[in-house]
Amino acid sequence: MIVAICFVALVLFGMPIGFAIGLAGVVGLIDMGGTQFLQIGPSKIFNGLNIFPFLAMPFFILAGEIMNDIGITSRLVKLAQVLVGRFRGGLAHTNMLASVFFAGLTGSATADAAAFGRTLVPAMVKEGYSRDYACAVTAAGSIIGPTIPPSGLMVVYGSLMGVSIAGLFAAGVLPGLVICLVCMGVIAIGGKRENLPKAMRGASPREIWNTFVSSLTALAMPVIILGGILGGIVTPTEAASIAVAYALFIGVFVYRTLTFRGFYGMLVRTARIMGVIFVIIAFAGILGWWMSFERIPQLIAETVLGLSDNRYAVIAIIIGLLLLVGMVMDITAILIILAPVLVPLTEQVGLEPIHAGIIFVLALNISLMTPPVGACLFVLSSVTGEKLERISIKLMPFLIAEVAILFAFAFWEDAALWLPRLLGYAQ
């Protein structure tokens, strides 16, 4: 109890989540047996980071930074616009489809929200969309980024829980595409109510073809990453490094827009992002060991199963807990803390490891756009100047639809594991 009180108090006082986790873990070690247990801390910190697949994360982030800087985003947006811009709410549909294209570059919801918040949201407002609605569409589409691979959250989950990262990547493709299609359906249904503008004319086949050709260099990125990983040619770490090399080649020799100064800035931003993530992972090693020592995962499993041993009821409880905690806490920290606690519970009700992983990832991704601590909402609010409350209200239809998709894939195992089974990653 003292550990939980310490952690909550530190977070409420504004301490960064990584350090709050570390100090709570230290308090737990002292509570176990005084200062003699503190010597365990350094080894747990090192062991938490000494996982080879973690090397993929900075490479994926850096590749996304490069591709975004050299103008790939605008090309993908233009491609999406010529494909779906002819419909009512064309730019809203474009926003959603562009999120699918952009997902294969960064795997980051906040990067998607920031990029489109600076580009598509102003364009949508100029075309007659309300700013709060434009921000809501962008927020709804942003979670496609960490769902369709490459996904940093999947790398963390797979590395910590010993689950095939390639299998998780395969499992994320279909839910990501379904989210896009369903959200486009929400846009279409609400088109007249929101008085969404309609394009005067659609793009000609020649325009579509020319735009597609000019976007091939961008579209090749996810093909290289996913094709290599799912085809068993390279590991996720190797695919990430190849993605960086490809992005550098495109930026220097094809587009010729990448400068040394710009590249240095990307390295700094990547280091800062990874610094935050690795601090959380490192210190979570201490807290995780303490929880294992105190048999907290087993106690939680026994408590939940005491309420119900029904498979679907247990899944619903896990989803509810992830969504609830996701409202007030960083999703990476949630994953690192709760996955070791809840995954044994999924095993007891017979959930396939990859299926459990995609449930975790989808639930935490959705929590990125739930107030009061939805990261994507804060990013869009800061970038566009729109009030958080107004965005949240317009976001509700999309949020309800995405939660419904989450439960559909959680309860329908065959749909969640269709592609992993097809590729031989699940039984």
Order of alpha helices (4+ residues) and beta strands (2+ residues): alpha-alpha-alpha-alpha-alpha-alpha-alpha-alpha-alpha-alpha-alpha-alpha-alpha-alpha-alpha-alpha-alpha-alpha-alpha-alpha-alpha-alpha
